Amino acid sequence: MILEIEKYGSEKLRRPARKVAVTPELVALAESMLETMYKAKGVGLAAEQVGRDEALCVIDVPLSCEDDEETKAFNARTTQPLVLFNPEIVTASGEQTGREGCLSLPNVGGDVTRPSEVTVQYLDAKGVPQMATVRGFLARAVCHETDHLKGILYVDHMDEKSREKVIKKLQKKK
Ligand SMILES: [Zn+2]
């Protein structure tokens, strides 16, 4: 089922998510979120973005999005799409600055600095605890989506001037 995506300005994007137990209903929600994400040509989507408050996000970053062969090979060890219930970044290292976008702020983007490698702990769609260590653009996506679950948007990481520029552009495109 295609879900409606909450846009910048919606209060629903600012609520912290609540931890959940993995239920068939939430697994079905995750499937709809994936469907919605693929249709919108996104690489990640958090439950907040479809008006929900569960700690759940989905991610599918094609390996072709990664800058170098080493990162591609490293991330290939992690099976995607990722369905992450109650995700928490447990370790982060390095730094990377690159362009980021968000389905809740359509058609705009901006540079954000993120860790270059993160380890995320989560429950999978079967409710089994898992850990994944990822790098590059996939690490960026994990940071971006776990931020959504805290009510944080990527523009919050930008300096005021850059953020204003993005928001102005966003309002122009409306
Ligand atoms: Zn987003």
Backbone and ligand atoms as CSV (ligand in chain L), in Angstrom:
chain,resi,resn,atom,element,x,y,z
A,1,MET,N,N,0.844,-1.189,0.000
A,1,MET,CA,C,0.000,0.000,0.000
A,1,MET,C,C,0.889,1.252,0.000
A,2,ILE,N,N,0.564,2.194,-0.876
A,2,ILE,CA,C,1.328,3.447,-0.909
A,2,ILE,C,C,0.794,4.378,0.182
A,3,LEU,N,N,1.703,4.890,0.973
A,3,LEU,CA,C,1.329,5.744,2.099
A,3,LEU,C,C,1.631,7.203,1.765
A,4,GLU,N,N,0.932,8.099,2.453
A,4,GLU,CA,C,1.172,9.522,2.239
A,4,GLU,C,C,2.393,9.953,3.052
A,5,ILE,N,N,3.271,10.731,2.429
A,5,ILE,CA,C,4.502,11.156,3.103
A,5,ILE,C,C,4.308,12.542,3.728
A,6,GLU,N,N,4.600,12.633,5.003
A,6,GLU,CA,C,4.526,13.907,5.739
A,6,GLU,C,C,5.612,14.844,5.210
A,7,LYS,N,N,5.244,16.107,5.039
A,7,LYS,CA,C,6.200,17.070,4.502
A,7,LYS,C,C,6.711,18.006,5.600
A,8,TYR,N,N,7.840,18.634,5.316
A,8,TYR,CA,C,8.473,19.581,6.229
A,8,TYR,C,C,7.436,20.563,6.776
A,9,GLY,N,N,7.453,20.756,8.083
A,9,GLY,CA,C,6.466,21.630,8.709
A,9,GLY,C,C,5.464,20.809,9.519
A,10,SER,N,N,5.292,19.533,9.148
A,10,SER,CA,C,4.380,18.662,9.883
A,10,SER,C,C,4.945,18.375,11.274
A,11,GLU,N,N,4.109,18.531,12.290
A,11,GLU,CA,C,4.520,18.266,13.672
A,11,GLU,C,C,4.873,16.793,13.866
A,12,LYS,N,N,4.265,15.949,13.019
A,12,LYS,CA,C,4.500,14.503,13.152
A,12,LYS,C,C,5.964,14.141,12.922
A,13,LEU,N,N,6.661,14.995,12.165
A,13,LEU,CA,C,8.083,14.736,11.894
A,13,LEU,C,C,8.961,15.094,13.089
A,14,ARG,N,N,8.384,15.733,14.079
A,14,ARG,CA,C,9.162,16.230,15.213
A,14,ARG,C,C,8.978,15.433,16.494
A,15,ARG,N,N,8.118,14.395,16.419
A,15,ARG,CA,C,7.878,13.582,17.612
A,15,ARG,C,C,8.955,12.518,17.744
A,16,PRO,N,N,9.451,12.285,18.955
A,16,PRO,CA,C,10.342,11.138,19.108
A,16,PRO,C,C,9.525,9.840,19.009
A,17,ALA,N,N,10.102,8.831,18.383
A,17,ALA,CA,C,9.390,7.564,18.200
A,17,ALA,C,C,9.375,6.753,19.484
A,18,ARG,N,N,8.427,5.826,19.556
A,18,ARG,CA,C,8.392,4.915,20.707
A,18,ARG,C,C,8.872,3.533,20.280
A,19,LYS,N,N,9.566,2.885,21.224
A,19,LYS,CA,C,10.057,1.525,20.955
A,19,LYS,C,C,8.876,0.575,20.833
A,20,VAL,N,N,9.040,-0.423,20.004
A,20,VAL,CA,C,7.925,-1.339,19.738
A,20,VAL,C,C,8.357,-2.793,19.819
A,21,ALA,N,N,7.359,-3.670,19.957
A,21,ALA,CA,C,7.560,-5.095,19.757
A,21,ALA,C,C,7.202,-5.361,18.296
A,22,VAL,N,N,7.914,-6.280,17.660
A,22,VAL,CA,C,7.658,-6.570,16.246
A,22,VAL,C,C,6.391,-7.422,16.130
A,23,THR,N,N,5.389,-6.865,15.445
A,23,THR,CA,C,4.116,-7.565,15.268
A,23,THR,C,C,3.837,-7.713,13.767
A,24,PRO,N,N,2.949,-8.634,13.379
A,24,PRO,CA,C,2.608,-8.773,11.956
A,24,PRO,C,C,2.091,-7.459,11.370
A,25,GLU,N,N,1.355,-6.690,12.170
A,25,GLU,CA,C,0.819,-5.408,11.696
A,25,GLU,C,C,1.974,-4.452,11.348
A,26,LEU,N,N,3.012,-4.446,12.191
A,26,LEU,CA,C,4.142,-3.541,11.933
A,26,LEU,C,C,5.030,-4.041,10.795
A,27,VAL,N,N,5.082,-5.352,10.610
A,27,VAL,CA,C,5.830,-5.898,9.473
A,27,VAL,C,C,5.119,-5.492,8.170
A,28,ALA,N,N,3.779,-5.525,8.193
A,28,ALA,CA,C,2.996,-5.089,7.027
A,28,ALA,C,C,3.217,-3.594,6.784
A,29,LEU,N,N,3.317,-2.804,7.857
A,29,LEU,CA,C,3.598,-1.367,7.724
A,29,LEU,C,C,4.966,-1.169,7.063
A,30,ALA,N,N,5.946,-1.957,7.506
A,30,ALA,CA,C,7.297,-1.853,6.929
A,30,ALA,C,C,7.264,-2.158,5.433
A,31,GLU,N,N,6.461,-3.145,5.038
A,31,GLU,CA,C,6.346,-3.476,3.606
A,31,GLU,C,C,5.740,-2.322,2.822
A,32,SER,N,N,4.707,-1.693,3.398
A,32,SER,CA,C,4.094,-0.526,2.744
A,32,SER,C,C,5.074,0.634,2.680
A,33,MET,N,N,5.891,0.776,3.716
A,33,MET,CA,C,6.893,1.847,3.726
A,33,MET,C,C,7.928,1.624,2.625
A,34,LEU,N,N,8.330,0.372,2.431
A,34,LEU,CA,C,9.283,0.063,1.350
A,34,LEU,C,C,8.668,0.394,-0.007
A,35,GLU,N,N,7.420,-0.019,-0.179
A,35,GLU,CA,C,6.708,0.228,-1.436
A,35,GLU,C,C,6.634,1.737,-1.707
A,36,THR,N,N,6.286,2.485,-0.658
A,36,THR,CA,C,6.172,3.949,-0.753
A,36,THR,C,C,7.527,4.572,-1.089
A,37,MET,N,N,8.579,4.075,-0.422
A,37,MET,CA,C,9.934,4.588,-0.635
A,37,MET,C,C,10.405,4.343,-2.072
A,38,TYR,N,N,10.191,3.134,-2.573
A,38,TYR,CA,C,10.629,2.815,-3.947
A,38,TYR,C,C,9.876,3.672,-4.965
A,39,LYS,N,N,8.580,3.846,-4.726
A,39,LYS,CA,C,7.775,4.622,-5.666
A,39,LYS,C,C,8.244,6.074,-5.707
A,40,ALA,N,N,8.647,6.593,-4.531
A,40,ALA,CA,C,9.100,7.983,-4.448
A,40,ALA,C,C,10.577,8.120,-4.821
A,41,LYS,N,N,11.211,6.996,-5.204
A,41,LYS,CA,C,12.628,6.965,-5.570
A,41,LYS,C,C,13.524,7.450,-4.436
A,42,GLY,N,N,13.190,7.007,-3.236
A,42,GLY,CA,C,14.018,7.313,-2.072
A,42,GLY,C,C,14.868,6.111,-1.706
A,43,VAL,N,N,15.806,6.312,-0.773
A,43,VAL,CA,C,16.659,5.205,-0.325
A,43,VAL,C,C,16.437,4.888,1.152
A,44,GLY,N,N,15.532,5.646,1.775
A,44,GLY,CA,C,15.219,5.386,3.175
A,44,GLY,C,C,13.914,6.059,3.549
A,45,LEU,N,N,13.224,5.484,4.525
A,45,LEU,CA,C,11.965,6.078,4.982
A,45,LEU,C,C,11.743,5.659,6.438
A,46,ALA,N,N,11.355,6.641,7.251
A,46,ALA,CA,C,11.080,6.363,8.667
A,46,ALA,C,C,9.578,6.442,8.909
A,47,ALA,N,N,9.114,5.700,9.923
A,47,ALA,CA,C,7.675,5.649,10.219
A,47,ALA,C,C,7.096,7.051,10.457
A,48,GLU,N,N,7.895,7.940,11.081
A,48,GLU,CA,C,7.487,9.336,11.300
A,48,GLU,C,C,7.017,9.974,10.003
A,49,GLN,N,N,7.693,9.613,8.910
A,49,GLN,CA,C,7.409,10.252,7.621
A,49,GLN,C,C,6.089,9.808,7.016
A,50,VAL,N,N,5.509,8.758,7.564
A,50,VAL,CA,C,4.181,8.346,7.092
A,50,VAL,C,C,3.163,8.523,8.222
A,51,GLY,N,N,3.486,9.447,9.135
A,51,GLY,CA,C,2.537,9.858,10.153
A,51,GLY,C,C,2.424,8.947,11.360
A,52,ARG,N,N,3.383,8.019,11.493
A,52,ARG,CA,C,3.320,7.064,12.611
A,52,ARG,C,C,4.314,7.459,13.701
A,53,ASP,N,N,4.265,6.728,14.821
A,53,ASP,CA,C,5.202,7.083,15.889
A,53,ASP,C,C,6.023,5.888,16.371
A,54,GLU,N,N,6.009,4.801,15.585
A,54,GLU,CA,C,6.809,3.636,15.961
A,54,GLU,C,C,8.275,3.828,15.559
A,55,ALA,N,N,9.175,3.247,16.367
A,55,ALA,CA,C,10.604,3.282,16.036
A,55,ALA,C,C,10.872,2.230,14.959
A,56,LEU,N,N,10.661,2.630,13.734
A,56,LEU,CA,C,10.801,1.736,12.578
A,56,LEU,C,C,11.264,2.544,11.375
A,57,CYS,N,N,12.281,2.028,10.688
A,57,CYS,CA,C,12.665,2.659,9.426
A,57,CYS,C,C,13.113,1.587,8.433
A,58,VAL,N,N,13.045,1.937,7.171
A,58,VAL,CA,C,13.476,1.025,6.106
A,58,VAL,C,C,14.526,1.744,5.254
A,59,ILE,N,N,15.480,0.974,4.770
A,59,ILE,CA,C,16.586,1.545,3.998
A,59,ILE,C,C,16.947,0.597,2.856
A,60,ASP,N,N,17.166,1.165,1.682
A,60,ASP,CA,C,17.714,0.372,0.580
A,60,ASP,C,C,18.578,1.288,-0.281
A,61,VAL,N,N,19.868,1.267,-0.003
A,61,VAL,CA,C,20.820,2.099,-0.739
A,61,VAL,C,C,21.545,1.222,-1.765
A,62,PRO,N,N,21.321,1.472,-3.063
A,62,PRO,CA,C,22.027,0.676,-4.074
A,62,PRO,C,C,23.551,0.840,-3.913
A,63,LEU,N,N,24.276,-0.247,-4.137
A,63,LEU,CA,C,25.741,-0.179,-3.999
A,63,LEU,C,C,26.330,0.856,-4.960
A,64,SER,N,N,25.610,1.124,-6.066
A,64,SER,CA,C,26.106,2.104,-7.039
A,64,SER,C,C,26.146,3.524,-6.462
A,65,CYS,N,N,25.491,3.737,-5.316
A,65,CYS,CA,C,25.531,5.056,-4.655
A,65,CYS,C,C,26.849,5.277,-3.910
A,66,GLU,N,N,27.622,4.211,-3.726
A,66,GLU,CA,C,28.866,4.349,-2.957
A,66,GLU,C,C,29.994,4.845,-3.856
A,67,ASP,N,N,30.902,5.617,-3.250
A,67,ASP,CA,C,31.964,6.291,-4.002
A,67,ASP,C,C,33.055,5.362,-4.520
A,68,ASP,N,N,33.380,4.332,-3.740
A,68,ASP,CA,C,34.534,3.515,-4.135
A,68,ASP,C,C,34.272,2.022,-3.943
A,69,GLU,N,N,35.108,1.233,-4.589
A,69,GLU,CA,C,34.929,-0.228,-4.600
A,69,GLU,C,C,35.032,-0.826,-3.204
A,70,GLU,N,N,35.912,-0.248,-2.389
A,70,GLU,CA,C,36.120,-0.767,-1.038
A,70,GLU,C,C,34.830,-0.643,-0.210
A,71,THR,N,N,34.177,0.508,-0.326
A,71,THR,CA,C,32.924,0.731,0.418
A,71,THR,C,C,31.830,-0.188,-0.121
A,72,LYS,N,N,31.786,-0.337,-1.444
A,72,LYS,CA,C,30.802,-1.249,-2.060
A,72,LYS,C,C,30.960,-2.653,-1.497
A,73,ALA,N,N,32.205,-3.120,-1.460
A,73,ALA,CA,C,32.491,-4.476,-0.980
A,73,ALA,C,C,32.131,-4.598,0.502
A,74,PHE,N,N,32.453,-3.566,1.267
A,74,PHE,CA,C,32.165,-3.585,2.714
A,74,PHE,C,C,30.651,-3.662,2.948
A,75,ASN,N,N,29.892,-2.809,2.252
A,75,ASN,CA,C,28.441,-2.750,2.464
A,75,ASN,C,C,27.715,-3.952,1.863
A,76,ALA,N,N,28.351,-4.622,0.920
A,76,ALA,CA,C,27.724,-5.799,0.300
A,76,ALA,C,C,27.498,-6.917,1.326
A,77,ARG,N,N,28.191,-6.837,2.464
A,77,ARG,CA,C,28.008,-7.852,3.518
A,77,ARG,C,C,26.666,-7.681,4.222
A,78,THR,N,N,26.063,-6.506,4.074
A,78,THR,CA,C,24.771,-6.242,4.727
A,78,THR,C,C,23.654,-6.409,3.704
A,79,THR,N,N,22.723,-7.309,4.011
A,79,THR,CA,C,21.619,-7.570,3.088
A,79,THR,C,C,20.595,-6.431,3.160
A,80,GLN,N,N,20.241,-5.934,1.994
A,80,GLN,CA,C,19.210,-4.891,1.902
A,80,GLN,C,C,18.051,-5.428,1.071
A,81,PRO,N,N,16.838,-4.864,1.217
A,81,PRO,CA,C,16.520,-3.735,2.079
A,81,PRO,C,C,16.667,-4.064,3.561
A,82,LEU,N,N,17.004,-3.039,4.336
A,82,LEU,CA,C,17.068,-3.165,5.782
A,82,LEU,C,C,15.727,-2.721,6.363
A,83,VAL,N,N,15.167,-3.559,7.226
A,83,VAL,CA,C,13.977,-3.179,7.988
A,83,VAL,C,C,14.440,-3.134,9.438
A,84,LEU,N,N,14.458,-1.944,10.011
A,84,LEU,CA,C,15.044,-1.737,11.333
A,84,LEU,C,C,13.979,-1.328,12.351
A,85,PHE,N,N,13.728,-2.214,13.302
A,85,PHE,CA,C,12.853,-1.867,14.424
A,85,PHE,C,C,13.736,-1.463,15.606
A,86,ASN,N,N,13.354,-0.408,16.284
A,86,ASN,CA,C,14.103,0.105,17.451
A,86,ASN,C,C,15.590,0.278,17.161
A,87,PRO,N,N,15.960,0.871,16.025
A,87,PRO,CA,C,17.379,0.968,15.703
A,87,PRO,C,C,18.112,1.949,16.617
A,88,GLU,N,N,19.342,1.589,16.945
A,88,GLU,CA,C,20.174,2.476,17.747
A,88,GLU,C,C,21.599,2.381,17.246
A,89,ILE,N,N,22.195,3.529,17.003
A,89,ILE,CA,C,23.598,3.532,16.580
A,89,ILE,C,C,24.440,3.330,17.836
A,90,VAL,N,N,25.215,2.258,17.844
A,90,VAL,CA,C,25.984,1.938,19.048
A,90,VAL,C,C,27.438,2.387,18.941
A,91,THR,N,N,27.984,2.431,17.719
A,91,THR,CA,C,29.311,3.029,17.543
A,91,THR,C,C,29.325,3.822,16.244
A,92,ALA,N,N,30.114,4.886,16.255
A,92,ALA,CA,C,30.255,5.721,15.060
A,92,ALA,C,C,31.700,6.183,15.002
A,93,SER,N,N,32.258,6.213,13.778
A,93,SER,CA,C,33.633,6.700,13.656
A,93,SER,C,C,33.827,7.400,12.317
A,94,GLY,N,N,34.881,8.199,12.257
A,94,GLY,CA,C,35.216,8.907,11.025
A,94,GLY,C,C,34.270,10.054,10.751
A,95,GLU,N,N,34.460,10.666,9.605
A,95,GLU,CA,C,33.648,11.819,9.229
A,95,GLU,C,C,33.560,11.879,7.715
A,96,GLN,N,N,32.392,12.220,7.215
A,96,GLN,CA,C,32.208,12.428,5.780
A,96,GLN,C,C,31.224,13.581,5.604
A,97,THR,N,N,31.456,14.372,4.578
A,97,THR,CA,C,30.518,15.450,4.271
A,97,THR,C,C,30.011,15.215,2.856
A,98,GLY,N,N,28.703,15.221,2.705
A,98,GLY,CA,C,28.132,14.973,1.383
A,98,GLY,C,C,26.685,15.388,1.318
A,99,ARG,N,N,26.166,15.327,0.113
A,99,ARG,CA,C,24.817,15.802,-0.155
A,99,ARG,C,C,23.771,14.825,0.379
A,100,GLU,N,N,22.732,15.387,0.957
A,100,GLU,CA,C,21.654,14.597,1.507
A,100,GLU,C,C,20.320,15.177,1.065
A,101,GLY,N,N,19.354,14.317,0.902
A,101,GLY,CA,C,18.010,14.765,0.597
A,101,GLY,C,C,17.042,13.987,1.467
A,102,CYS,N,N,15.757,14.316,1.350
A,102,CYS,CA,C,14.768,13.666,2.205
A,102,CYS,C,C,13.416,13.719,1.502
A,103,LEU,N,N,12.665,12.616,1.544
A,103,LEU,CA,C,11.361,12.583,0.883
A,103,LEU,C,C,10.370,13.555,1.530
A,104,SER,N,N,10.654,13.994,2.752
A,104,SER,CA,C,9.785,14.967,3.415
A,104,SER,C,C,10.141,16.405,3.039
A,105,LEU,N,N,11.284,16.576,2.372
A,105,LEU,CA,C,11.684,17.884,1.840
A,105,LEU,C,C,12.005,17.676,0.362
A,106,PRO,N,N,10.958,17.461,-0.453
A,106,PRO,CA,C,11.186,17.019,-1.833
A,106,PRO,C,C,11.912,18.052,-2.700
A,107,ASN,N,N,12.735,17.515,-3.593
A,107,ASN,CA,C,13.416,18.297,-4.643
A,107,ASN,C,C,14.470,19.286,-4.149
A,108,VAL,N,N,14.881,19.164,-2.893
A,108,VAL,CA,C,15.992,19.991,-2.422
A,108,VAL,C,C,17.006,19.075,-1.727
A,109,GLY,N,N,18.169,19.638,-1.451
A,109,GLY,CA,C,19.204,18.863,-0.774
A,109,GLY,C,C,20.248,19.793,-0.221
A,110,GLY,N,N,21.116,19.239,0.609
A,110,GLY,CA,C,22.182,20.054,1.174
A,110,GLY,C,C,23.270,19.192,1.766
A,111,ASP,N,N,24.427,19.812,1.999
A,111,ASP,CA,C,25.559,19.069,2.538
A,111,ASP,C,C,25.451,18.900,4.053
A,112,VAL,N,N,25.693,17.662,4.495
A,112,VAL,CA,C,25.654,17.343,5.923
A,112,VAL,C,C,26.882,16.503,6.267
A,113,THR,N,N,27.476,16.789,7.433
A,113,THR,CA,C,28.606,15.988,7.906
A,113,THR,C,C,28.082,14.881,8.807
A,114,ARG,N,N,28.530,13.662,8.520
A,114,ARG,CA,C,28.084,12.465,9.251
A,114,ARG,C,C,29.296,11.590,9.544
A,115,PRO,N,N,29.144,10.617,10.447
A,115,PRO,CA,C,30.233,9.633,10.606
A,115,PRO,C,C,30.404,8.838,9.317
A,116,SER,N,N,31.617,8.339,9.060
A,116,SER,CA,C,31.827,7.567,7.835
A,116,SER,C,C,31.545,6.080,8.044
A,117,GLU,N,N,31.488,5.661,9.314
A,117,GLU,CA,C,31.134,4.261,9.601
A,117,GLU,C,C,30.288,4.218,10.867
A,118,VAL,N,N,29.209,3.455,10.817
A,118,VAL,CA,C,28.382,3.282,12.019
A,118,VAL,C,C,28.003,1.815,12.191
A,119,THR,N,N,27.797,1.461,13.461
A,119,THR,CA,C,27.230,0.151,13.776
A,119,THR,C,C,25.861,0.400,14.377
A,120,VAL,N,N,24.860,-0.242,13.783
A,120,VAL,CA,C,23.481,-0.069,14.248
A,120,VAL,C,C,22.968,-1.393,14.803
A,121,GLN,N,N,22.308,-1.267,15.941
A,121,GLN,CA,C,21.715,-2.420,16.603
A,121,GLN,C,C,20.210,-2.289,16.417
A,122,TYR,N,N,19.531,-3.399,16.114
A,122,TYR,CA,C,18.097,-3.297,15.834
A,122,TYR,C,C,17.435,-4.659,15.926
A,123,LEU,N,N,16.117,-4.672,15.806
A,123,LEU,CA,C,15.388,-5.931,15.672
A,123,LEU,C,C,14.997,-6.049,14.214
A,124,ASP,N,N,15.169,-7.238,13.638
A,124,ASP,CA,C,14.766,-7.431,12.241
A,124,ASP,C,C,13.271,-7.764,12.165
A,125,ALA,N,N,12.783,-8.009,10.953
A,125,ALA,CA,C,11.344,-8.229,10.751
A,125,ALA,C,C,10.835,-9.490,11.447
A,126,LYS,N,N,11.765,-10.328,11.933
A,126,LYS,CA,C,11.347,-11.516,12.689
A,126,LYS,C,C,11.447,-11.239,14.194
A,127,GLY,N,N,11.862,-10.032,14.560
A,127,GLY,CA,C,12.005,-9.684,15.972
A,127,GLY,C,C,13.321,-10.144,16.563
A,128,VAL,N,N,14.260,-10.552,15.685
A,128,VAL,CA,C,15.560,-11.059,16.146
A,128,VAL,C,C,16.552,-9.896,16.245
A,129,PRO,N,N,17.284,-9.774,17.386
A,129,PRO,CA,C,18.287,-8.715,17.507
A,129,PRO,C,C,19.413,-8.900,16.491
A,130,GLN,N,N,19.781,-7.809,15.837
A,130,GLN,CA,C,20.828,-7.843,14.819
A,130,GLN,C,C,21.747,-6.647,15.006
A,131,MET,N,N,22.936,-6.741,14.398
A,131,MET,CA,C,23.867,-5.605,14.361
A,131,MET,C,C,24.387,-5.518,12.938
A,132,ALA,N,N,24.533,-4.323,12.439
A,132,ALA,CA,C,25.121,-4.142,11.110
A,132,ALA,C,C,26.118,-2.992,11.168
A,133,THR,N,N,27.289,-3.206,10.560
A,133,THR,CA,C,28.279,-2.137,10.455
A,133,THR,C,C,28.371,-1.747,8.992
A,134,VAL,N,N,28.154,-0.462,8.724
A,134,VAL,CA,C,28.091,0.017,7.345
A,134,VAL,C,C,28.900,1.299,7.188
A,135,ARG,N,N,29.245,1.591,5.942
A,135,ARG,CA,C,30.075,2.756,5.637
A,135,ARG,C,C,29.458,3.594,4.521
A,136,GLY,N,N,30.085,4.720,4.286
A,136,GLY,CA,C,29.744,5.536,3.122
A,136,GLY,C,C,28.316,6.037,3.126
A,137,PHE,N,N,27.692,5.971,1.961
A,137,PHE,CA,C,26.345,6.519,1.808
A,137,PHE,C,C,25.333,5.729,2.642
A,138,LEU,N,N,25.573,4.447,2.777
A,138,LEU,CA,C,24.664,3.626,3.592
A,138,LEU,C,C,24.737,4.055,5.064
A,139,ALA,N,N,25.942,4.376,5.543
A,139,ALA,CA,C,26.100,4.879,6.918
A,139,ALA,C,C,25.341,6.206,7.061
A,140,ARG,N,N,25.431,7.043,6.033
A,140,ARG,CA,C,24.709,8.325,6.015
A,140,ARG,C,C,23.201,8.073,6.129
A,141,ALA,N,N,22.705,7.094,5.367
A,141,ALA,CA,C,21.271,6.777,5.392
A,141,ALA,C,C,20.836,6.272,6.771
A,142,VAL,N,N,21.656,5.451,7.396
A,142,VAL,CA,C,21.324,4.937,8.735
A,142,VAL,C,C,21.244,6.103,9.730
A,143,CYS,N,N,22.186,7.044,9.647
A,143,CYS,CA,C,22.164,8.224,10.533
A,143,CYS,C,C,20.917,9.059,10.272
A,144,HIS,N,N,20.621,9.286,8.997
A,144,HIS,CA,C,19.479,10.114,8.591
A,144,HIS,C,C,18.161,9.507,9.113
A,145,GLU,N,N,18.002,8.194,8.936
A,145,GLU,CA,C,16.737,7.552,9.330
A,145,GLU,C,C,16.612,7.434,10.847
A,146,THR,N,N,17.706,7.123,11.544
A,146,THR,CA,C,17.613,7.038,13.008
A,146,THR,C,C,17.371,8.436,13.589
A,147,ASP,N,N,17.871,9.466,12.927
A,147,ASP,CA,C,17.571,10.849,13.319
A,147,ASP,C,C,16.064,11.113,13.245
A,148,HIS,N,N,15.431,10.675,12.147
A,148,HIS,CA,C,13.982,10.864,11.996
A,148,HIS,C,C,13.248,10.326,13.222
A,149,LEU,N,N,13.736,9.201,13.747
A,149,LEU,CA,C,13.055,8.565,14.883
A,149,LEU,C,C,13.250,9.362,16.170
A,150,LYS,N,N,14.135,10.355,16.122
A,150,LYS,CA,C,14.298,11.259,17.273
A,150,LYS,C,C,13.653,12.615,16.974
A,151,GLY,N,N,12.994,12.721,15.826
A,151,GLY,CA,C,12.366,13.988,15.455
A,151,GLY,C,C,13.344,14.980,14.863
A,152,ILE,N,N,14.501,14.472,14.398
A,152,ILE,CA,C,15.547,15.346,13.836
A,152,ILE,C,C,15.562,15.215,12.311
A,153,LEU,N,N,15.648,16.361,11.640
A,153,LEU,CA,C,15.738,16.375,10.176
A,153,LEU,C,C,17.149,16.773,9.765
A,154,TYR,N,N,17.562,16.391,8.551
A,154,TYR,CA,C,18.954,16.644,8.150
A,154,TYR,C,C,19.307,18.122,8.153
A,155,VAL,N,N,18.301,18.966,7.856
A,155,VAL,CA,C,18.579,20.412,7.832
A,155,VAL,C,C,18.951,20.944,9.217
A,156,ASP,N,N,18.558,20.208,10.269
A,156,ASP,CA,C,18.911,20.622,11.640
A,156,ASP,C,C,20.428,20.583,11.854
A,157,HIS,N,N,21.126,19.790,11.042
A,157,HIS,CA,C,22.585,19.666,11.187
A,157,HIS,C,C,23.337,20.758,10.424
A,158,MET,N,N,22.605,21.540,9.630
A,158,MET,CA,C,23.269,22.552,8.814
A,158,MET,C,C,23.374,23.861,9.586
A,159,ASP,N,N,24.300,24.732,9.175
A,159,ASP,CA,C,24.345,26.051,9.810
A,159,ASP,C,C,23.122,26.854,9.336
A,160,GLU,N,N,22.793,27.887,10.100
A,160,GLU,CA,C,21.535,28.600,9.884
A,160,GLU,C,C,21.378,29.118,8.455
A,161,LYS,N,N,22.467,29.657,7.926
A,161,LYS,CA,C,22.419,30.251,6.594
A,161,LYS,C,C,22.097,29.200,5.523
A,162,SER,N,N,22.793,28.057,5.611
A,162,SER,CA,C,22.573,26.985,4.637
A,162,SER,C,C,21.160,26.425,4.773
A,163,ARG,N,N,20.716,26.329,6.020
A,163,ARG,CA,C,19.369,25.781,6.249
A,163,ARG,C,C,18.312,26.708,5.645
A,164,GLU,N,N,18.464,27.988,5.871
A,164,GLU,CA,C,17.506,28.958,5.330
A,164,GLU,C,C,17.426,28.874,3.807
A,165,LYS,N,N,18.579,28.648,3.213
A,165,LYS,CA,C,18.654,28.533,1.754
A,165,LYS,C,C,17.823,27.339,1.266
A,166,VAL,N,N,17.997,26.216,1.962
A,166,VAL,CA,C,17.265,24.995,1.585
A,166,VAL,C,C,15.760,25.202,1.771
A,167,ILE,N,N,15.368,25.802,2.891
A,167,ILE,CA,C,13.944,25.987,3.192
A,167,ILE,C,C,13.299,26.956,2.189
A,168,LYS,N,N,14.039,27.991,1.839
A,168,LYS,CA,C,13.542,28.958,0.853
A,168,LYS,C,C,13.275,28.275,-0.486
A,169,LYS,N,N,14.238,27.445,-0.884
A,169,LYS,CA,C,14.146,26.722,-2.147
A,169,LYS,C,C,12.952,25.765,-2.099
A,170,LEU,N,N,12.800,25.114,-0.965
A,170,LEU,CA,C,11.707,24.153,-0.759
A,170,LEU,C,C,10.349,24.853,-0.916
A,171,GLN,N,N,10.224,26.035,-0.301
A,171,GLN,CA,C,8.961,26.764,-0.367
A,171,GLN,C,C,8.660,27.284,-1.761
A,172,LYS,N,N,9.714,27.611,-2.493
A,172,LYS,CA,C,9.575,28.050,-3.886
A,172,LYS,C,C,9.024,26.934,-4.762
A,173,LYS,N,N,9.460,25.696,-4.467
A,173,LYS,CA,C,9.069,24.550,-5.311
A,173,LYS,C,C,7.644,24.103,-5.057
A,174,LYS,N,N,7.070,24.559,-3.947
A,174,LYS,CA,C,5.721,24.127,-3.574
A,174,LYS,C,C,4.674,24.539,-4.599
L,1,ZN,ZN,ZN,14.434,11.867,5.568
